[in-house]
Amino acid sequence: MSETARNVAAAVLLRIWEDEAYASAALSAALDESRMQTRDRGLATELVYGVLRTEPHLFRRVQSFGKPKDEDLFVLSHLLLAAYQIEFLDRVPARAAVNEAVTAVQNARGRSVGGFVNAVLRRVSEVPPEKRLTLEEAIVQSTPSWLRKRMERSVGVEAARFLLVDVRQTAPALRLAQGSEVPGWWASETEPLAVCPRAFRYTAGGDPRRHGEFETGTFAVQELGAQLVGRALNAKPGEQVLDVCAGRGQKTALLAELVGPNGRVVATDLHEHKLSALRQELARHGSAVEAAVWDWTEPPPAEYRGRFDRVLVDAPCSGVGTLRRRPEILRRLEPEDPERLRELQSRILRNASLALKPSGSLVYATCSVLCAEGEDVLEAVADELVPCAFGPSEVEAAFPPHASSARLLPHELGTDGYFVARLARRQTAG
C-alpha cells in the first residue's frame, strides 16, 4: 500500500484498536518509519487523533447510510478517516477523501466492498452543512455522558470542556538537567516556562530528541505537569526519597537531581519492563538510583519502613487529565473504573505512607481531575494521613504555600490535568 498520510493513519488506528496500543507510541513509531514530508506527517497526526476524539459520532454517521461489518476494522478505519475528512477538514476535498478510501479498500477487499464504501461515503458527503456538527460538538457528543458529567462536577463546565476539546498540538516541554551546560541552540529553539524552574517549551518544531545533547542527558522531554508534580515533593539535598510508582523514570531523574550526590532515591514499580526503561533513562542522566519491583497493594518490606524523608505516590489512575493527548482512553474507561481505582489508590497510599519517617511528608498525585481519584481518596485515608501545606518552594504558582492540595489544569498552566496533595502521617498520642 502506498505511503500516504491516510494509509499511515489507518495502520495506526488498527494498532490502537487491535492491540490496545497507546496512540502517541503507535503514531510515533509509524512516523519514525515513514519517509513522508512534514505536511503529510502533520495530516496523519491530525487524522489519528481526530478520529479517536470523534469516533462514536463518526460511526453513527457512517452507520446511518450502511452497516459495515464490525469485525473488519481495516474497512472501518478507512470509512471513519474519510468521514472525518469530509466533515471537519475543509482543505481536503470530499471527492478526494472518498476516492482514496475506495481505492484502499478495493485493493485490499475487492470491488464489492469498495463499492459499498463508495456508496456510504458519497451519502456522507451529501449531508448539508447545517446538519453537521462542529468539531467541538462532535468531541463533546463522543465523550460518554457519565464521564462528561463527572468531569463537570469535579472541575466545572468550562474546565471540563477545555480538557476535552482543546485539540491544539502543544509543543513539547523540556527539562534542562541541573548543572548542565546550556547548548548553543537552546536560546533560539526554546522559551522558558516561568511556572517551573528549568522548564522550557520547545518552539523549533519537530522532535527535540534529534539534538545530541538529549543522549548525553543534558535535557529530558517531560510534560510540564509531570515536572511540577516532581517538584511538589520539595525534596532537599541529602534527603532520602522513595518514588513509589516510578514508571519509566522521568520524575525519578528529577528527584535524583534535587537530592544530589549525598541523597538517596529508591524507585519502585510493579512492572520490571518499566524499571528497565527507568534504568536506561537514569543512565542517560548519569544518576545513581536504586530500583526494585514492588507491589504497593502490599505493605512495604522491612528495609523501607520509616526510612524516607519524602515519598512520591504518582498513582495508577484513569488518565482523564490526559484526554487531549490520549483520546484512546475513552475507548477503555467504564463507569465503575474511577471507584475501582479509588480503592486501589487508597491501598497504595496507606502502604506507601509506612515508608515515611515520623517527620516525613508524602505527595499523592494522579493525572485525573475526577473527585473520585482526588478528594475522595484523601477522605478514604484520613484516619492515617492528614493534609499538610505545600510550603514555600520554587513552584508556588502551581502549589500555593498555604494549600495542601491543588489541581493543575491546561487552560490555567498549559499542563495536563492533575490532582496533587501533600500529606503526613497522623500522629497518635503517646
C-alpha beads as a LAMMPS data file, in Angstrom:
LAMMPS data file: protein, C-alpha beads

430 atoms
429 bonds

1 atom types
1 bond types

-500.0 500.0 xlo xhi
-500.0 500.0 ylo yhi
-500.0 500.0 zlo zhi

Masses

1 110.0

Atoms # bond

1 1 1 0.000 0.000 0.000
2 1 1 1.309 3.466 -0.879
3 1 1 2.657 5.596 1.936
4 1 1 0.122 8.407 2.307
5 1 1 -0.978 10.285 5.410
6 1 1 -4.303 8.465 5.322
7 1 1 -2.781 4.974 4.945
8 1 1 -0.332 5.613 7.775
9 1 1 -3.223 6.881 9.927
10 1 1 -5.267 3.775 9.099
11 1 1 -2.409 1.495 10.126
12 1 1 -2.007 3.371 13.418
13 1 1 -5.728 3.122 14.172
14 1 1 -5.600 -0.621 13.585
15 1 1 -2.767 -0.941 16.121
16 1 1 -4.758 1.039 18.673
17 1 1 -7.963 -0.941 18.110
18 1 1 -6.467 -4.410 17.774
19 1 1 -3.500 -4.255 20.155
20 1 1 -4.748 -1.566 22.573
21 1 1 -1.601 0.406 21.770
22 1 1 -1.203 3.958 23.020
23 1 1 -1.865 6.458 20.249
24 1 1 1.272 8.520 20.856
25 1 1 3.582 5.497 20.822
26 1 1 1.924 3.857 17.801
27 1 1 1.919 7.102 15.816
28 1 1 5.495 7.961 16.770
29 1 1 6.702 4.536 15.638
30 1 1 4.829 4.841 12.339
31 1 1 6.194 8.317 11.652
32 1 1 9.734 7.240 12.536
33 1 1 9.483 4.559 9.834
34 1 1 7.882 6.929 7.341
35 1 1 9.524 8.974 4.620
36 1 1 6.593 11.414 4.403
37 1 1 7.155 15.137 4.266
38 1 1 6.345 17.380 7.241
39 1 1 2.936 18.394 5.905
40 1 1 1.807 14.791 5.410
41 1 1 3.136 13.802 8.813
42 1 1 1.043 16.575 10.318
43 1 1 -2.043 15.376 8.437
44 1 1 -1.526 11.786 9.605
45 1 1 -1.298 13.023 13.192
46 1 1 -4.453 15.098 12.846
47 1 1 -6.356 12.187 11.299
48 1 1 -5.408 9.713 14.036
49 1 1 -6.289 11.987 16.933
50 1 1 -9.326 13.425 15.167
51 1 1 -10.874 10.002 14.571
52 1 1 -10.149 8.884 18.136
53 1 1 -11.768 12.013 19.576
54 1 1 -14.913 11.753 17.454
55 1 1 -15.144 8.004 16.836
56 1 1 -18.698 7.458 18.213
57 1 1 -20.045 10.384 16.187
58 1 1 -18.318 9.231 13.001
59 1 1 -19.512 5.671 13.494
60 1 1 -23.110 6.832 13.909
61 1 1 -22.797 8.946 10.766
62 1 1 -21.414 6.081 8.677
63 1 1 -23.895 3.584 10.083
64 1 1 -26.838 5.779 9.143
65 1 1 -26.029 5.059 5.468
66 1 1 -24.836 1.461 5.695
67 1 1 -23.760 -1.073 8.270
68 1 1 -20.100 -2.100 7.934
69 1 1 -19.026 -5.405 9.430
70 1 1 -17.835 -4.667 12.958
71 1 1 -15.058 -7.238 12.730
72 1 1 -13.481 -5.713 9.601
73 1 1 -11.511 -2.968 11.288
74 1 1 -9.495 -2.255 8.138
75 1 1 -12.623 -1.177 6.266
76 1 1 -13.935 0.664 9.307
77 1 1 -10.700 2.640 9.662
78 1 1 -10.939 3.943 6.103
79 1 1 -14.631 4.741 6.456
80 1 1 -14.066 6.774 9.616
81 1 1 -10.957 8.514 8.287
82 1 1 -12.819 9.609 5.154
83 1 1 -15.864 10.681 7.177
84 1 1 -13.608 12.775 9.424
85 1 1 -12.007 14.445 6.404
86 1 1 -15.398 15.158 4.836
87 1 1 -16.945 16.630 7.973
88 1 1 -14.057 18.508 9.580
89 1 1 -11.196 19.146 7.130
90 1 1 -12.088 21.824 4.607
91 1 1 -8.662 21.635 2.976
92 1 1 -9.323 18.035 1.850
93 1 1 -11.900 17.908 -0.986
94 1 1 -14.695 15.443 -0.257
95 1 1 -14.198 13.740 -3.614
96 1 1 -10.522 13.123 -2.882
97 1 1 -11.324 11.693 0.571
98 1 1 -13.911 9.321 -0.922
99 1 1 -11.699 8.193 -3.798
100 1 1 -8.697 7.493 -1.601
101 1 1 -10.790 5.418 0.814
102 1 1 -12.428 3.459 -2.011
103 1 1 -9.068 2.735 -3.666
104 1 1 -7.510 1.488 -0.405
105 1 1 -10.468 -0.763 0.415
106 1 1 -10.907 -2.033 -3.128
107 1 1 -7.241 -3.018 -3.342
108 1 1 -7.472 -4.929 -0.066
109 1 1 -11.028 -6.292 -0.088
110 1 1 -12.161 -6.293 -3.705
111 1 1 -14.580 -4.355 -5.879
112 1 1 -17.737 -5.307 -3.995
113 1 1 -16.572 -3.943 -0.656
114 1 1 -15.041 -0.937 -2.397
115 1 1 -18.452 -0.240 -3.959
116 1 1 -20.083 -0.373 -0.509
117 1 1 -17.563 2.142 0.854
118 1 1 -18.108 4.392 -2.161
119 1 1 -21.902 4.388 -1.678
120 1 1 -21.702 5.131 2.051
121 1 1 -19.143 7.924 1.798
122 1 1 -20.932 9.661 -1.053
123 1 1 -24.009 9.803 1.165
124 1 1 -21.903 11.186 3.998
125 1 1 -20.543 13.896 1.692
126 1 1 -24.092 14.892 0.710
127 1 1 -25.124 15.780 4.277
128 1 1 -25.771 19.560 4.211
129 1 1 -23.512 21.760 6.382
130 1 1 -26.386 22.820 8.645
131 1 1 -26.909 19.182 9.658
132 1 1 -23.297 18.612 10.590
133 1 1 -21.751 19.164 13.993
134 1 1 -18.776 21.372 14.623
135 1 1 -15.641 19.513 15.669
136 1 1 -16.104 20.713 19.248
137 1 1 -19.707 19.498 19.328
138 1 1 -18.680 16.133 17.890
139 1 1 -15.973 15.684 20.528
140 1 1 -18.355 16.506 23.365
141 1 1 -21.046 14.196 21.990
142 1 1 -18.463 11.429 21.574
143 1 1 -17.493 11.607 25.244
144 1 1 -19.509 9.182 27.386
145 1 1 -22.148 11.197 29.234
146 1 1 -21.239 9.644 32.597
147 1 1 -17.641 10.808 32.231
148 1 1 -18.523 14.275 30.994
149 1 1 -20.892 14.816 33.945
150 1 1 -18.321 13.650 36.485
151 1 1 -15.670 15.903 34.981
152 1 1 -18.062 18.853 35.126
153 1 1 -18.903 18.123 38.776
154 1 1 -15.202 17.879 39.629
155 1 1 -13.750 20.930 37.860
156 1 1 -16.702 22.876 36.392
157 1 1 -18.173 23.039 32.912
158 1 1 -15.550 25.359 31.403
159 1 1 -12.508 23.417 32.614
160 1 1 -14.081 20.081 31.672
161 1 1 -14.834 21.285 28.168
162 1 1 -11.299 22.578 27.755
163 1 1 -9.885 19.206 28.834
164 1 1 -11.969 17.560 26.107
165 1 1 -11.995 19.907 23.139
166 1 1 -8.663 21.737 23.151
167 1 1 -7.105 19.871 20.224
168 1 1 -4.140 22.142 19.572
169 1 1 -0.835 20.352 19.125
170 1 1 1.213 21.720 22.026
171 1 1 4.961 21.978 21.530
172 1 1 6.814 19.582 23.845
173 1 1 8.087 20.726 27.223
174 1 1 11.736 20.184 28.110
175 1 1 13.541 19.967 31.441
176 1 1 17.121 21.190 31.472
177 1 1 19.146 18.981 33.782
178 1 1 20.579 20.685 36.830
179 1 1 24.228 21.590 36.392
180 1 1 24.175 21.018 32.634
181 1 1 25.870 23.363 30.210
182 1 1 23.245 25.139 28.124
183 1 1 23.505 24.036 24.466
184 1 1 24.246 26.677 21.855
185 1 1 20.905 26.159 20.084
186 1 1 18.866 26.433 23.292
187 1 1 18.219 30.203 23.225
188 1 1 16.816 30.191 19.675
189 1 1 14.774 26.967 19.898
190 1 1 13.198 27.137 23.358
191 1 1 11.379 29.569 25.612
192 1 1 11.348 29.420 29.420
193 1 1 8.194 28.432 31.316
194 1 1 8.052 30.753 34.305
195 1 1 5.837 28.475 36.401
196 1 1 8.582 25.848 36.850
197 1 1 12.370 26.105 37.271
198 1 1 14.467 24.798 34.378
199 1 1 11.319 24.086 32.321
200 1 1 11.170 25.212 28.688
201 1 1 8.876 24.924 25.700
202 1 1 10.487 23.627 22.514
203 1 1 9.474 26.075 19.794
204 1 1 11.560 24.954 16.809
205 1 1 9.167 22.231 15.627
206 1 1 9.972 18.589 15.103
207 1 1 11.466 16.248 17.653
208 1 1 13.917 17.852 20.120
209 1 1 15.488 14.434 20.725
210 1 1 17.324 14.824 17.422
211 1 1 19.823 17.028 19.252
212 1 1 22.853 15.138 20.506
213 1 1 22.531 16.678 23.974
214 1 1 19.446 14.538 24.572
215 1 1 21.522 11.356 24.543
216 1 1 24.045 12.842 26.962
217 1 1 21.315 13.700 29.493
218 1 1 21.551 17.478 29.135
219 1 1 17.767 17.674 28.887
220 1 1 14.683 15.494 29.067
221 1 1 11.419 15.723 27.147
222 1 1 8.929 15.875 30.023
223 1 1 5.371 17.201 30.162
224 1 1 5.166 20.365 32.262
225 1 1 2.661 18.943 34.753
226 1 1 4.912 15.947 35.359
227 1 1 7.782 18.316 36.135
228 1 1 5.612 20.229 38.583
229 1 1 4.476 17.036 40.318
230 1 1 8.105 16.043 40.862
231 1 1 8.932 19.450 42.288
232 1 1 5.835 19.454 44.538
233 1 1 7.701 16.969 46.745
234 1 1 10.146 19.803 47.561
235 1 1 12.990 17.319 48.008
236 1 1 16.175 18.766 49.506
237 1 1 19.858 17.896 49.035
238 1 1 20.896 14.915 51.124
239 1 1 17.368 13.597 51.734
240 1 1 16.105 10.042 51.341
241 1 1 13.314 9.851 48.745
242 1 1 11.063 6.993 47.639
243 1 1 9.369 7.059 44.220
244 1 1 6.582 4.501 44.648
245 1 1 5.133 4.203 41.132
246 1 1 8.210 5.301 39.232
247 1 1 7.218 4.087 35.770
248 1 1 9.874 4.913 33.196
249 1 1 11.771 7.234 35.490
250 1 1 11.490 10.814 34.322
251 1 1 10.292 12.079 37.709
252 1 1 12.867 9.803 39.333
253 1 1 15.643 11.538 37.387
254 1 1 14.387 14.921 38.599
255 1 1 14.279 13.698 42.213
256 1 1 17.842 12.403 41.906
257 1 1 18.949 15.851 40.770
258 1 1 17.171 17.526 43.686
259 1 1 18.656 15.341 46.454
260 1 1 22.116 15.430 44.889
261 1 1 25.032 13.039 45.367
262 1 1 24.614 12.954 49.151
263 1 1 20.955 11.970 48.948
264 1 1 19.304 8.665 48.122
265 1 1 16.473 7.846 45.723
266 1 1 14.739 4.473 45.622
267 1 1 12.456 3.823 42.653
268 1 1 9.893 1.039 42.654
269 1 1 7.297 -0.159 40.201
270 1 1 5.079 -3.183 39.730
271 1 1 6.496 -3.899 36.258
272 1 1 10.086 -4.915 35.556
273 1 1 9.922 -3.709 31.924
274 1 1 9.220 -0.186 33.176
275 1 1 12.148 -0.367 35.561
276 1 1 14.329 -1.484 32.663
277 1 1 13.337 1.703 30.804
278 1 1 13.906 3.656 34.033
279 1 1 17.459 2.346 34.329
280 1 1 18.176 3.453 30.759
281 1 1 16.747 6.914 31.494
282 1 1 18.809 7.260 34.652
283 1 1 21.957 6.025 32.900
284 1 1 21.451 8.715 30.269
285 1 1 21.399 11.318 33.042
286 1 1 24.265 9.727 34.929
287 1 1 22.104 9.389 38.052
288 1 1 22.587 6.687 40.675
289 1 1 19.214 5.319 41.807
290 1 1 18.191 2.058 43.455
291 1 1 15.373 0.332 41.545
292 1 1 13.240 -2.600 42.650
293 1 1 9.964 -4.282 41.739
294 1 1 7.351 -3.937 44.469
295 1 1 3.564 -4.307 44.604
296 1 1 2.337 -1.464 46.809
297 1 1 -1.029 -3.052 47.356
298 1 1 1.060 -4.920 49.950
299 1 1 2.829 -3.327 52.953
300 1 1 6.469 -2.365 52.301
301 1 1 9.412 -4.607 53.154
302 1 1 11.139 -4.025 56.475
303 1 1 14.059 -2.158 54.911
304 1 1 11.696 0.555 53.603
305 1 1 9.650 1.134 56.750
306 1 1 10.151 4.539 58.361
307 1 1 13.281 5.279 56.294
308 1 1 12.293 8.105 53.920
309 1 1 12.043 11.884 54.291
310 1 1 9.807 12.165 51.224
311 1 1 7.615 9.742 49.326
312 1 1 6.083 10.355 45.897
313 1 1 2.954 8.368 45.005
314 1 1 2.093 9.141 41.384
315 1 1 -0.645 6.539 41.469
316 1 1 -2.215 4.433 38.695
317 1 1 -5.335 6.269 37.568
318 1 1 -7.927 6.707 34.829
319 1 1 -5.771 9.239 32.957
320 1 1 -8.767 11.534 32.421
321 1 1 -6.498 14.567 32.726
322 1 1 -4.586 13.483 29.622
323 1 1 -7.543 13.086 27.256
324 1 1 -6.273 15.871 24.997
325 1 1 -3.150 13.804 24.267
326 1 1 -4.559 10.320 24.819
327 1 1 -8.114 10.215 23.447
328 1 1 -7.900 6.419 23.127
329 1 1 -8.615 6.334 26.878
330 1 1 -12.278 6.978 26.028
331 1 1 -12.463 3.526 24.428
332 1 1 -11.348 1.805 27.635
333 1 1 -12.972 3.614 30.547
334 1 1 -16.092 2.192 32.168
335 1 1 -18.366 3.968 34.688
336 1 1 -17.153 1.768 37.547
337 1 1 -13.442 2.411 36.874
338 1 1 -12.952 5.618 38.936
339 1 1 -14.370 3.965 42.069
340 1 1 -12.337 0.821 41.481
341 1 1 -9.223 2.938 41.068
342 1 1 -10.057 4.933 44.211
343 1 1 -9.833 1.717 46.237
344 1 1 -6.514 0.812 44.591
345 1 1 -5.092 4.315 45.128
346 1 1 -6.164 4.348 48.781
347 1 1 -4.489 0.999 49.435
348 1 1 -1.257 2.064 47.735
349 1 1 -1.274 5.352 49.635
350 1 1 -1.715 3.680 53.032
351 1 1 1.093 1.219 52.388
352 1 1 3.458 3.828 50.933
353 1 1 2.980 6.061 53.977
354 1 1 4.540 3.334 56.140
355 1 1 7.866 4.167 54.474
356 1 1 7.841 7.708 55.890
357 1 1 9.970 8.864 58.767
358 1 1 7.817 10.336 61.577
359 1 1 8.661 13.836 60.336
360 1 1 8.363 12.932 56.644
361 1 1 5.825 14.026 54.051
362 1 1 4.198 12.414 51.046
363 1 1 2.901 13.771 47.747
364 1 1 -0.057 11.971 46.189
365 1 1 -0.731 12.716 42.520
366 1 1 -2.906 11.426 39.709
367 1 1 -3.261 12.569 36.104
368 1 1 -7.017 12.639 36.683
369 1 1 -9.300 15.531 37.590
370 1 1 -12.124 13.385 38.988
371 1 1 -13.036 13.802 42.656
372 1 1 -13.170 10.012 42.948
373 1 1 -9.404 9.925 42.346
374 1 1 -8.651 13.075 44.333
375 1 1 -10.625 14.341 47.319
376 1 1 -12.423 11.016 47.778
377 1 1 -9.088 9.207 48.149
378 1 1 -7.906 11.691 50.780
379 1 1 -11.145 11.154 52.687
380 1 1 -10.688 7.383 52.496
381 1 1 -7.240 7.551 54.160
382 1 1 -7.978 10.382 56.608
383 1 1 -7.725 8.035 59.580
384 1 1 -3.991 7.611 58.846
385 1 1 -2.939 10.583 56.727
386 1 1 -3.583 14.290 57.249
387 1 1 -3.156 17.205 54.835
388 1 1 -0.122 19.423 55.271
389 1 1 0.714 22.626 53.424
390 1 1 2.981 22.525 50.381
391 1 1 5.058 25.268 51.989
392 1 1 7.438 27.729 50.309
393 1 1 9.000 26.384 47.127
394 1 1 10.008 27.344 43.601
395 1 1 6.627 26.258 42.190
396 1 1 4.257 28.399 44.212
397 1 1 2.306 29.421 41.107
398 1 1 1.086 25.833 40.894
399 1 1 1.136 24.888 44.576
400 1 1 0.484 27.876 46.885
401 1 1 2.446 27.548 50.161
402 1 1 -0.677 27.600 52.359
403 1 1 -2.547 24.980 50.291
404 1 1 -2.341 21.229 50.876
405 1 1 -3.911 20.176 47.557
406 1 1 -4.268 21.645 44.091
407 1 1 -5.372 20.839 40.567
408 1 1 -3.273 21.543 37.520
409 1 1 -5.463 22.404 34.531
410 1 1 -4.485 23.036 30.897
411 1 1 -6.341 26.324 30.474
412 1 1 -4.536 27.768 33.520
413 1 1 -0.974 26.449 33.336
414 1 1 -0.695 24.670 29.986
415 1 1 -0.328 21.262 31.652
416 1 1 -2.333 18.070 31.507
417 1 1 -4.961 17.742 34.223
418 1 1 -3.679 16.586 37.636
419 1 1 -4.755 16.320 41.255
420 1 1 -1.854 16.804 43.686
421 1 1 -1.888 16.710 47.502
422 1 1 0.725 16.787 50.263
423 1 1 0.140 14.545 53.275
424 1 1 1.768 13.447 56.520
425 1 1 1.140 10.506 58.821
426 1 1 -1.355 11.194 61.578
427 1 1 0.499 11.365 64.895
428 1 1 -1.002 9.250 67.642
429 1 1 -0.936 10.189 71.295
430 1 1 1.879 8.557 73.235

Bonds

1 1 1 2
2 1 2 3
3 1 3 4
4 1 4 5
5 1 5 6
6 1 6 7
7 1 7 8
8 1 8 9
9 1 9 10
10 1 10 11
11 1 11 12
12 1 12 13
13 1 13 14
14 1 14 15
15 1 15 16
16 1 16 17
17 1 17 18
18 1 18 19
19 1 19 20
20 1 20 21
21 1 21 22
22 1 22 23
23 1 23 24
24 1 24 25
25 1 25 26
26 1 26 27
27 1 27 28
28 1 28 29
29 1 29 30
30 1 30 31
31 1 31 32
32 1 32 33
33 1 33 34
34 1 34 35
35 1 35 36
36 1 36 37
37 1 37 38
38 1 38 39
39 1 39 40
40 1 40 41
41 1 41 42
42 1 42 43
43 1 43 44
44 1 44 45
45 1 45 46
46 1 46 47
47 1 47 48
48 1 48 49
49 1 49 50
50 1 50 51
51 1 51 52
52 1 52 53
53 1 53 54
54 1 54 55
55 1 55 56
56 1 56 57
57 1 57 58
58 1 58 59
59 1 59 60
60 1 60 61
61 1 61 62
62 1 62 63
63 1 63 64
64 1 64 65
65 1 65 66
66 1 66 67
67 1 67 68
68 1 68 69
69 1 69 70
70 1 70 71
71 1 71 72
72 1 72 73
73 1 73 74
74 1 74 75
75 1 75 76
76 1 76 77
77 1 77 78
78 1 78 79
79 1 79 80
80 1 80 81
81 1 81 82
82 1 82 83
83 1 83 84
84 1 84 85
85 1 85 86
86 1 86 87
87 1 87 88
88 1 88 89
89 1 89 90
90 1 90 91
91 1 91 92
92 1 92 93
93 1 93 94
94 1 94 95
95 1 95 96
96 1 96 97
97 1 97 98
98 1 98 99
99 1 99 100
100 1 100 101
101 1 101 102
102 1 102 103
103 1 103 104
104 1 104 105
105 1 105 106
106 1 106 107
107 1 107 108
108 1 108 109
109 1 109 110
110 1 110 111
111 1 111 112
112 1 112 113
113 1 113 114
114 1 114 115
115 1 115 116
116 1 116 117
117 1 117 118
118 1 118 119
119 1 119 120
120 1 120 121
121 1 121 122
122 1 122 123
123 1 123 124
124 1 124 125
125 1 125 126
126 1 126 127
127 1 127 128
128 1 128 129
129 1 129 130
130 1 130 131
131 1 131 132
132 1 132 133
133 1 133 134
134 1 134 135
135 1 135 136
136 1 136 137
137 1 137 138
138 1 138 139
139 1 139 140
140 1 140 141
141 1 141 142
142 1 142 143
143 1 143 144
144 1 144 145
145 1 145 146
146 1 146 147
147 1 147 148
148 1 148 149
149 1 149 150
150 1 150 151
151 1 151 152
152 1 152 153
153 1 153 154
154 1 154 155
155 1 155 156
156 1 156 157
157 1 157 158
158 1 158 159
159 1 159 160
160 1 160 161
161 1 161 162
162 1 162 163
163 1 163 164
164 1 164 165
165 1 165 166
166 1 166 167
167 1 167 168
168 1 168 169
169 1 169 170
170 1 170 171
171 1 171 172
172 1 172 173
173 1 173 174
174 1 174 175
175 1 175 176
176 1 176 177
177 1 177 178
178 1 178 179
179 1 179 180
180 1 180 181
181 1 181 182
182 1 182 183
183 1 183 184
184 1 184 185
185 1 185 186
186 1 186 187
187 1 187 188
188 1 188 189
189 1 189 190
190 1 190 191
191 1 191 192
192 1 192 193
193 1 193 194
194 1 194 195
195 1 195 196
196 1 196 197
197 1 197 198
198 1 198 199
199 1 199 200
200 1 200 201
201 1 201 202
202 1 202 203
203 1 203 204
204 1 204 205
205 1 205 206
206 1 206 207
207 1 207 208
208 1 208 209
209 1 209 210
210 1 210 211
211 1 211 212
212 1 212 213
213 1 213 214
214 1 214 215
215 1 215 216
216 1 216 217
217 1 217 218
218 1 218 219
219 1 219 220
220 1 220 221
221 1 221 222
222 1 222 223
223 1 223 224
224 1 224 225
225 1 225 226
226 1 226 227
227 1 227 228
228 1 228 229
229 1 229 230
230 1 230 231
231 1 231 232
232 1 232 233
233 1 233 234
234 1 234 235
235 1 235 236
236 1 236 237
237 1 237 238
238 1 238 239
239 1 239 240
240 1 240 241
241 1 241 242
242 1 242 243
243 1 243 244
244 1 244 245
245 1 245 246
246 1 246 247
247 1 247 248
248 1 248 249
249 1 249 250
250 1 250 251
251 1 251 252
252 1 252 253
253 1 253 254
254 1 254 255
255 1 255 256
256 1 256 257
257 1 257 258
258 1 258 259
259 1 259 260
260 1 260 261
261 1 261 262
262 1 262 263
263 1 263 264
264 1 264 265
265 1 265 266
266 1 266 267
267 1 267 268
268 1 268 269
269 1 269 270
270 1 270 271
271 1 271 272
272 1 272 273
273 1 273 274
274 1 274 275
275 1 275 276
276 1 276 277
277 1 277 278
278 1 278 279
279 1 279 280
280 1 280 281
281 1 281 282
282 1 282 283
283 1 283 284
284 1 284 285
285 1 285 286
286 1 286 287
287 1 287 288
288 1 288 289
289 1 289 290
290 1 290 291
291 1 291 292
292 1 292 293
293 1 293 294
294 1 294 295
295 1 295 296
296 1 296 297
297 1 297 298
298 1 298 299
299 1 299 300
300 1 300 301
301 1 301 302
302 1 302 303
303 1 303 304
304 1 304 305
305 1 305 306
306 1 306 307
307 1 307 308
308 1 308 309
309 1 309 310
310 1 310 311
311 1 311 312
312 1 312 313
313 1 313 314
314 1 314 315
315 1 315 316
316 1 316 317
317 1 317 318
318 1 318 319
319 1 319 320
320 1 320 321
321 1 321 322
322 1 322 323
323 1 323 324
324 1 324 325
325 1 325 326
326 1 326 327
327 1 327 328
328 1 328 329
329 1 329 330
330 1 330 331
331 1 331 332
332 1 332 333
333 1 333 334
334 1 334 335
335 1 335 336
336 1 336 337
337 1 337 338
338 1 338 339
339 1 339 340
340 1 340 341
341 1 341 342
342 1 342 343
343 1 343 344
344 1 344 345
345 1 345 346
346 1 346 347
347 1 347 348
348 1 348 349
349 1 349 350
350 1 350 351
351 1 351 352
352 1 352 353
353 1 353 354
354 1 354 355
355 1 355 356
356 1 356 357
357 1 357 358
358 1 358 359
359 1 359 360
360 1 360 361
361 1 361 362
362 1 362 363
363 1 363 364
364 1 364 365
365 1 365 366
366 1 366 367
367 1 367 368
368 1 368 369
369 1 369 370
370 1 370 371
371 1 371 372
372 1 372 373
373 1 373 374
374 1 374 375
375 1 375 376
376 1 376 377
377 1 377 378
378 1 378 379
379 1 379 380
380 1 380 381
381 1 381 382
382 1 382 383
383 1 383 384
384 1 384 385
385 1 385 386
386 1 386 387
387 1 387 388
388 1 388 389
389 1 389 390
390 1 390 391
391 1 391 392
392 1 392 393
393 1 393 394
394 1 394 395
395 1 395 396
396 1 396 397
397 1 397 398
398 1 398 399
399 1 399 400
400 1 400 401
401 1 401 402
402 1 402 403
403 1 403 404
404 1 404 405
405 1 405 406
406 1 406 407
407 1 407 408
408 1 408 409
409 1 409 410
410 1 410 411
411 1 411 412
412 1 412 413
413 1 413 414
414 1 414 415
415 1 415 416
416 1 416 417
417 1 417 418
418 1 418 419
419 1 419 420
420 1 420 421
421 1 421 422
422 1 422 423
423 1 423 424
424 1 424 425
425 1 425 426
426 1 426 427
427 1 427 428
428 1 428 429
429 1 429 430
